[in-house]
Amino acid sequence: MRGEGLPELVINVFGHYYGLLAEGATGEIPGDEALPVTTLPRYEDLDERYQAAGEAALDKAIMLKLNGGLGTSMGMNGPKALLRVKQGRSFLDIIAHQISALREKYGVRVPLVLMDSFNTHAASVAALLAQADFEQDLPFDFLQHKVPKVWKADLTVVEWPADPTLEWCPPGHGDIYAAMATSGILDELLDAGYEYAFVSNSDNLGATLDPAILGYVVEHELPFLMETALRTSADRKGGHLARRPDGQLILREIAQCPADEIDAFQDIDRYRFFNTNNLWIHLPTLQAVIRERKGVLGLPLIRNEKSVDPTQPDSPSVYQLETAMGSAIAVFEGAQALVAPRSRFLPVKNNTDLLVLLSDAYELTPDYNLVLAADAPPLVRLDDCYYKLIDDARVRFPHGAPSLIDCTALRVTGDVRFGRDVRVRGDVTIEHDGDEPLWIEDGTILSGT
């Protein structure tokens, strides 16, 4: 790791987790250590006092976006944040406009800082530099670290001469805390008078910097706040909020659940709240905790088993030692969680999510907030055989998304291609098993129940 120029703090953190692995740690959190959380404060209960406090603190706040992803699961080979998602604008373009609107409305600084990977750094920073009149007093990004993979068979560090880049992996987005420290960005932020960071994923355009939530953090002097949302069946595999027997809030990911407790993990009535990965962090407290613990925050280990070569599933198994950013809720004494509106959680993880966002079911406001234009978001299911990869989806929607503003559900199976100005109303299912594509003609209205 020193040969790769990695900082001593990162080496110490990796050594901590490797030591846990060598001692037999699996990272599992059993149910008797992850008790259900029954009630939490709600966003709807935040009154004008919090709005005013948040507006007063905006000049001390930053927006920090996790931006290391390439969108490989969607068939992309560049930064996912540069994918055009609304009105010809990319995620990053819309985020920059959201911040510009906030700056203009309140007369504040509010910088945007990205945690990039080596793969996303150059293109993402270039995209921000190309934004007209988008300037700030801080760097646009800092880089996530890399750590060695470990052979599952004997726990030695991986050597893979066929492609040495496969010897390394990102240590999960829990690396954000170490990366902020080693990059110097944490010190820069504090020196410039910034005290609060709102952190979220770059593919979640619902995650705007909300003054009322900031005011809640300020008024209650919180070191850390996690935005949660009520789980639905679609969220049953996502990380959920829980409470240790001593009362401390924790985050448990499905990779940390014992195999014989998966059904309980996915019980959305038992574990009601999931982590949206929208987090609020008090930066002076973060700096103090990092110094006190010499960089090793002690986030719970996630032992992620993979093939050494992701393109070759039969290649030897490795462990990737990872942590989750949200699991820091267990580190900060006094950390809290808040139930936020579902509208603040609009991630794009696949082309189904993208299609809904591209459609008229959502619209951009003048300040570039994404709002639901329909009564409720439509439930869309597209056949992965034909729509999983972005280029394949574009072939089948050559004129963009159909109108979904009056759609409650759309299910498409088979090679179906949509013409111009197609409208979907109600609950519609299209099934096609022919060898040739099925074309939905221009101007067609698809109606269902």
C-alpha positions as MATLAB code, in Angstrom:
seq = 'MRGEGLPELVINVFGHYYGLLAEGATGEIPGDEALPVTTLPRYEDLDERYQAAGEAALDKAIMLKLNGGLGTSMGMNGPKALLRVKQGRSFLDIIAHQISALREKYGVRVPLVLMDSFNTHAASVAALLAQADFEQDLPFDFLQHKVPKVWKADLTVVEWPADPTLEWCPPGHGDIYAAMATSGILDELLDAGYEYAFVSNSDNLGATLDPAILGYVVEHELPFLMETALRTSADRKGGHLARRPDGQLILREIAQCPADEIDAFQDIDRYRFFNTNNLWIHLPTLQAVIRERKGVLGLPLIRNEKSVDPTQPDSPSVYQLETAMGSAIAVFEGAQALVAPRSRFLPVKNNTDLLVLLSDAYELTPDYNLVLAADAPPLVRLDDCYYKLIDDARVRFPHGAPSLIDCTALRVTGDVRFGRDVRVRGDVTIEHDGDEPLWIEDGTILSGT';
ca = [
       0.000    0.000    0.000;
       2.917    2.328    0.686;
       4.240    1.455   -2.756;
       0.991    2.777   -4.185;
       1.398    5.997   -2.229;
      -1.540    5.416    0.103;
      -1.547    7.533    3.294;
      -0.607    5.987    6.638;
      -4.110    6.640    7.948;
      -5.580    4.467    5.183;
      -3.021    1.739    5.870;
      -3.993    1.817    9.547;
      -7.695    1.591    8.731;
      -7.124   -1.354    6.379;
      -4.957   -3.012    9.023;
      -7.794   -2.655   11.525;
     -10.283   -4.434    9.275;
      -7.779   -7.039    8.123;
      -7.121   -7.814   11.780;
     -10.835   -8.337   12.344;
     -10.999  -10.622    9.311;
      -8.005  -12.648   10.486;
      -9.687  -13.092   13.874;
     -12.678  -14.649   12.139;
     -14.970  -11.636   12.019;
     -17.726  -11.964    9.447;
     -19.244   -8.530    9.927;
     -22.595  -10.118   10.720;
     -24.984   -8.340   13.079;
     -27.562  -10.800   14.467;
     -31.103   -9.768   15.215;
     -30.613   -9.717   18.977;
     -28.065   -6.933   18.426;
     -30.263   -5.121   15.880;
     -33.567   -4.397   17.576;
     -36.435   -2.725   15.678;
     -36.900    1.038   15.811;
     -40.574    1.855   16.251;
     -40.799    5.650   16.065;
     -38.686    8.541   14.791;
     -39.121   12.301   14.383;
     -40.821   13.210   11.097;
     -39.951   15.840    8.526;
     -43.579   16.962    8.467;
     -43.269   18.056   12.098;
     -40.405   20.488   11.440;
     -41.867   23.948   12.009;
     -40.835   27.473   10.995;
     -38.298   27.615   13.813;
     -36.188   24.982   12.072;
     -36.597   26.617    8.671;
     -35.334   29.931   10.071;
     -32.419   28.289   11.891;
     -31.443   26.427    8.735;
     -31.562   29.520    6.565;
     -29.322   31.299    9.074;
     -26.805   28.426    8.913;
     -26.779   27.914    5.131;
     -23.564   29.878    4.669;
     -21.849   27.305    6.898;
     -23.117   24.315    4.901;
     -21.798   22.359    1.936;
     -23.302   19.769   -0.384;
     -21.147   16.646   -0.709;
     -21.997   14.072   -3.358;
     -20.761   10.488   -3.647;
     -19.677   10.377   -7.277;
     -17.418    7.380   -7.766;
     -19.790    5.235   -9.822;
     -19.459    4.433  -13.515;
     -22.934    3.021  -14.046;
     -21.461   -0.284  -15.236;
     -24.634   -2.178  -14.263;
     -26.448   -0.051  -16.865;
     -23.777   -0.639  -19.497;
     -22.033    2.708  -19.078;
     -18.267    3.228  -19.162;
     -18.103    6.819  -17.910;
     -19.252    8.706  -14.817;
     -22.876    7.898  -14.103;
     -23.438   11.493  -12.974;
     -22.899   12.676  -16.561;
     -25.850   10.654  -17.870;
     -28.532   12.983  -19.270;
     -31.693   12.491  -17.243;
     -34.018   15.492  -17.666;
     -34.427   18.170  -20.321;
     -31.087   17.148  -21.814;
     -29.285   17.824  -18.549;
     -27.105   15.392  -16.603;
     -27.296   14.586  -12.901;
     -24.282   16.810  -12.296;
     -25.681   19.637  -14.392;
     -28.960   19.613  -12.448;
     -27.151   19.434   -9.094;
     -25.021   22.449  -10.038;
     -28.152   24.380  -11.025;
     -29.864   23.400   -7.760;
     -26.944   24.864   -5.843;
     -26.801   27.990   -7.997;
     -30.501   28.583   -7.312;
     -29.919   28.116   -3.575;
     -26.986   30.531   -3.609;
     -29.003   33.165   -5.432;
     -32.127   32.770   -3.290;
     -30.370   33.049    0.073;
     -27.173   34.912   -0.801;
     -24.932   32.139    0.532;
     -21.820   30.212   -0.574;
     -22.865   26.520   -0.401;
     -20.047   24.810   -2.322;
     -20.444   21.483   -4.108;
     -17.778   18.889   -3.322;
     -17.648   15.447   -4.948;
     -16.052   12.297   -3.606;
     -14.769   10.949   -6.912;
     -12.944    7.791   -7.881;
      -9.936    7.805  -10.198;
     -12.382    6.780  -12.933;
     -14.777    9.725  -12.464;
     -12.466   12.553  -11.369;
     -11.323   14.128  -14.638;
     -14.629   14.067  -16.522;
     -16.713   15.207  -13.544;
     -14.480   18.152  -12.652;
     -14.332   19.158  -16.325;
     -18.135   19.144  -16.439;
     -18.345   21.454  -13.425;
     -15.684   23.788  -14.793;
     -17.748   24.050  -17.974;
     -20.767   25.318  -16.014;
     -21.316   29.014  -16.635;
     -20.833   31.166  -13.515;
     -20.434   28.148  -11.226;
     -17.506   29.065   -9.005;
     -16.528   28.430   -5.403;
     -13.722   28.897   -2.900;
     -12.979   25.159   -2.569;
     -11.844   22.292   -4.810;
     -14.658   20.529   -6.636;
     -13.612   17.081   -5.469;
     -11.396   14.748   -3.500;
     -10.620   11.113   -4.265;
     -11.807    7.901   -2.704;
      -9.046    5.499   -1.654;
      -8.367    1.976   -2.831;
      -7.397   -1.037   -0.708;
      -6.136   -4.551   -1.492;
      -8.464   -7.454   -2.111;
      -7.852  -10.509    0.080;
      -7.964  -14.134   -1.074;
     -10.818  -15.992    0.579;
      -8.818  -19.227    0.670;
      -5.888  -18.108    2.831;
      -6.518  -14.419    3.654;
      -3.364  -13.281    1.864;
      -3.340  -10.118   -0.209;
      -4.355  -10.745   -3.819;
      -1.775  -10.887   -6.585;
      -3.248  -11.087  -10.099;
      -0.518  -10.572  -12.709;
      -2.988  -10.947  -15.589;
      -4.479   -7.585  -14.580;
      -2.886   -5.930  -11.528;
      -5.716   -3.380  -11.332;
      -7.953   -6.245  -10.162;
      -5.820   -6.566   -7.027;
      -7.494   -3.429   -5.660;
     -11.011   -2.372   -4.757;
     -12.782    0.619   -3.225;
     -13.373    0.202    0.526;
     -17.045    1.172    0.338;
     -18.449    4.659    0.772;
     -17.579    4.490    4.470;
     -14.153    5.566    3.197;
     -15.529    9.102    2.904;
     -14.380    9.996    6.419;
     -10.778    8.865    5.930;
     -10.690   10.397    2.444;
     -11.872   13.764    3.768;
      -9.086   13.673    6.340;
      -6.211   12.518    4.115;
      -7.133   14.766    1.187;
      -7.062   17.826    3.427;
     -10.585   18.837    2.396;
     -11.901   18.503    5.952;
      -9.330   20.992    7.245;
     -10.011   23.298    4.287;
     -13.728   23.275    5.007;
     -13.264   24.090    8.665;
     -10.702   26.807    7.940;
     -13.188   28.405    5.520;
     -15.920   28.473    8.165;
     -18.011   25.518    7.021;
     -19.533   23.434    9.821;
     -22.175   21.214    8.207;
     -22.043   18.752    5.319;
     -25.105   17.349    3.603;
     -23.994   14.100    1.968;
     -25.939   12.095   -0.614;
     -25.552   10.054   -3.795;
     -25.081   11.925   -7.062;
     -27.791    9.824   -8.742;
     -30.427   10.981   -6.228;
     -31.850   14.269   -7.501;
     -34.383   14.351   -4.681;
     -31.560   14.943   -2.202;
     -31.533   18.728   -2.084;
     -30.083   20.852    0.703;
     -33.225   21.488    2.758;
     -32.935   24.405    5.240;
     -35.534   22.900    7.595;
     -33.493   19.720    8.091;
     -30.308   21.736    8.483;
     -32.115   23.821   11.099;
     -33.115   20.659   12.961;
     -29.460   19.608   13.077;
     -28.393   23.066   14.260;
     -31.097   23.542   16.897;
     -30.541   20.118   18.457;
     -26.744   20.339   18.121;
     -26.632   16.972   16.376;
     -23.272   15.476   15.368;
     -24.913   13.243   12.755;
     -28.386   12.851   11.259;
     -29.574   10.104    8.925;
     -32.584   10.649    6.702;
     -34.677    7.497    6.598;
     -37.877    6.586    4.778;
     -40.562    4.012    5.431;
     -39.679    0.690    3.848;
     -41.840   -0.819    1.134;
     -41.541   -4.248   -0.460;
     -39.177   -2.677   -3.000;
     -36.798   -1.707   -0.167;
     -36.709   -5.003    1.709;
     -33.127   -5.797    0.642;
     -31.764   -2.357    1.496;
     -29.983   -1.433    4.711;
     -32.351   -0.768    7.592;
     -32.134    1.252   10.768;
     -31.978   -0.654   14.053;
     -31.094   -0.102   17.677;
     -28.535   -1.893   19.826;
     -29.647   -3.198   23.226;
     -27.868   -0.185   24.789;
     -30.119    2.141   22.774;
     -27.558    3.301   20.181;
     -28.910    3.584   16.640;
     -27.132    1.421   14.054;
     -27.380    0.629   10.352;
     -27.505   -2.997    9.212;
     -26.910   -3.926    5.570;
     -28.131   -7.211    4.120;
     -24.505   -8.392    3.791;
     -24.297   -8.084    7.594;
     -27.360  -10.231    8.252;
     -26.896  -13.911    9.221;
     -28.212  -16.205    6.494;
     -30.842  -17.746    8.756;
     -32.299  -14.325    9.585;
     -32.830  -12.976    6.073;
     -36.611  -13.313    6.306;
     -36.666  -11.206    9.466;
     -34.303   -8.672    7.855;
     -36.730   -8.282    4.959;
     -39.788   -7.954    7.214;
     -40.782   -4.348    6.504;
     -43.237   -4.304    9.395;
     -40.523   -5.299   11.870;
     -37.754   -3.068   10.503;
     -39.747   -0.076    9.277;
     -37.075    2.433    8.284;
     -34.381    2.254    5.614;
     -31.339    4.432    5.078;
     -31.717    6.844    2.143;
     -27.987    7.640    2.319;
     -28.879   11.303    2.833;
     -26.697   12.233    5.806;
     -25.980   15.440    7.728;
     -22.619   15.699    9.488;
     -21.276   18.270   11.938;
     -17.753   18.751   10.601;
     -16.027   19.935   13.827;
     -17.308   16.793   15.565;
     -16.113   14.611   12.696;
     -12.637   16.125   12.918;
     -12.544   15.602   16.688;
     -13.604   11.946   16.398;
     -11.051   11.258   13.649;
      -8.282   12.745   15.777;
      -9.409   10.963   18.927;
      -9.491    7.590   17.155;
      -6.424    8.230   14.993;
      -8.450    7.866   11.833;
      -9.985    4.498   12.699;
     -13.639    5.313   13.352;
     -14.499    1.670   13.917;
     -17.357    1.454   11.430;
     -18.807   -2.070   11.278;
     -17.016   -4.364    8.822;
     -18.777   -5.500    5.655;
     -17.044   -8.646    4.367;
     -18.025   -8.646    0.707;
     -17.281  -11.876   -1.159;
     -16.611  -11.460   -4.887;
     -14.791  -13.093   -7.795;
     -11.351  -11.571   -8.295;
     -12.336  -10.780  -11.897;
     -15.934   -9.518  -11.985;
     -16.191  -10.425  -15.681;
     -15.250  -14.044  -14.880;
     -17.638  -15.389  -12.208;
     -15.647  -18.636  -11.987;
     -12.396  -16.822  -11.096;
     -11.120  -17.337   -7.519;
     -13.066  -15.828   -4.635;
     -11.828  -12.794   -2.739;
     -12.969  -10.704    0.180;
     -13.394   -6.967   -0.221;
     -13.223   -5.244    3.156;
     -15.781   -2.464    3.084;
     -17.734   -0.122    5.321;
     -20.936    1.868    4.818;
     -21.058    5.635    5.223;
     -24.354    5.504    7.099;
     -23.013    3.078    9.688;
     -21.267    6.065   11.284;
     -24.589    6.644   13.038;
     -23.264    4.135   15.599;
     -20.038    6.111   16.089;
     -21.351    9.551   16.990;
     -22.803    9.892   20.462;
     -26.141   11.650   20.140;
     -26.651   10.752   16.473;
     -30.270   10.746   15.360;
     -32.468    9.735   12.440;
     -35.397   11.501   10.795;
     -38.221   10.136    8.647;
     -38.019   12.144    5.423;
     -40.521   12.289    2.560;
     -40.084    9.649   -0.110;
     -39.642   12.509   -2.575;
     -36.131   13.004   -1.153;
     -35.148    9.516   -2.313;
     -35.181    9.245   -6.114;
     -32.147    7.125   -7.020;
     -31.509    5.884  -10.540;
     -30.101    2.383  -10.229;
     -31.315    0.969  -13.541;
     -33.012    1.910  -16.797;
     -36.441    1.434  -15.260;
     -35.712    4.214  -12.772;
     -34.251    6.299  -15.583;
     -37.312    5.920  -17.815;
     -39.634    7.196  -15.085;
     -37.363   10.173  -14.448;
     -37.111   10.988  -18.154;
     -40.882   10.906  -18.534;
     -43.446   13.583  -17.776;
     -44.239   11.862  -14.468;
     -41.565   14.197  -13.052;
     -40.811   17.805  -13.865;
     -38.069   20.280  -13.028;
     -39.085   23.422  -11.173;
     -37.453   26.785  -11.991;
     -34.976   26.170   -9.142;
     -34.177   22.727  -10.602;
     -35.889   20.637   -7.960;
     -37.382   17.414   -9.270;
     -41.071   17.117   -8.357;
     -43.729   14.536   -9.075;
     -46.199   15.758  -11.688;
     -48.355   12.642  -11.468;
     -50.520   11.693   -8.497;
     -48.035    8.934   -7.633;
     -44.899    7.587   -9.315;
     -45.747    4.843  -11.812;
     -44.567    1.310  -11.147;
     -42.486    0.320  -14.177;
     -40.921   -3.066  -14.915;
     -38.830   -3.551  -18.060;
     -37.468   -6.856  -19.357;
     -33.764   -7.009  -18.448;
     -33.062   -9.078  -21.541;
     -33.831   -6.051  -23.711;
     -33.661   -2.951  -21.506;
     -30.914   -3.507  -18.921;
     -28.130   -1.765  -20.851;
     -28.424    1.919  -21.671;
     -27.721    1.498  -25.409;
     -30.352   -1.253  -25.688;
     -32.910    0.901  -23.895;
     -32.219    3.832  -26.224;
     -32.844    1.613  -29.247;
     -36.258    0.702  -27.839;
     -37.155    4.264  -26.843;
     -35.621    6.153  -29.799;
     -37.815    9.218  -29.227;
     -37.424    9.329  -25.467;
     -39.751    8.166  -22.737;
     -43.476    7.711  -23.369;
     -45.906    9.848  -21.397;
     -46.336    8.272  -17.950;
     -48.134   11.087  -16.145;
     -51.418    9.127  -16.245;
     -49.780    5.713  -15.790;
     -50.076    3.688  -12.595;
     -48.059    0.684  -13.811;
     -46.237   -0.414  -16.965;
     -44.787   -3.897  -17.462;
     -42.937   -4.742  -20.657;
     -41.742   -8.238  -21.579;
     -39.919   -8.931  -24.823;
     -38.470   -6.747  -27.565;
     -40.953   -3.859  -27.673;
     -40.067   -0.539  -29.326;
     -41.903    2.704  -28.707;
     -42.701    5.333  -31.321;
     -43.018    9.068  -30.868;
     -45.637   10.621  -28.526;
     -46.847    7.337  -27.025;
     -49.058    7.773  -23.941;
     -49.548    5.157  -21.228;
     -52.661    5.366  -19.074;
     -53.626    3.229  -16.103;
     -52.147   -0.229  -15.535;
     -50.647   -1.565  -18.770;
     -48.895   -4.864  -19.497;
     -47.202   -5.559  -22.843;
     -45.970   -9.102  -23.537;
     -44.228  -10.021  -26.781;
     -42.363  -13.241  -27.521;
     -41.907  -12.934  -31.288;
     -38.561  -13.004  -33.053;
     -39.125   -9.576  -34.597;
     -39.554   -6.402  -32.516;
     -43.066   -5.236  -31.698;
     -43.470   -1.557  -32.626;
     -45.818    0.750  -30.736;
     -46.801    3.258  -33.410;
     -46.436    7.025  -33.101;
     -49.241    8.646  -31.127;
     -50.561    5.392  -29.664;
     -52.508    5.599  -26.405;
     -51.988    2.463  -24.311;
     -54.805    2.112  -21.800;
     -55.284   -0.401  -19.028;
     -57.206   -0.800  -15.825;
];
